[in-house]
């Protein structure tokens, strides 16, 4: 996280009933200098202890809330939820 190698991306979710995008799903990726871009399943073993998991989760929530805050000032985001 300190080297900005881990990033949070947002994938739109399409509501097939309305035909509009209704949600964004946050996904995390690690751009490993040697192995390239990795999905969470490829690196979650690095998060071995509880404190590492807590720190990682807090970091992800901080980024997600920052993005939601930025979007709330525009017409992009109408509502948000964390689940």
Secondary structure, 3 states (H helix, E strand, C coil): CCCCCEEEEEEEEEECCCCEEEEEEEEEEEEECCCEEEEHHHHHHHCCCHHHHHHHHHHHHHHHHHHHHHHHCCCCCCCCCCC
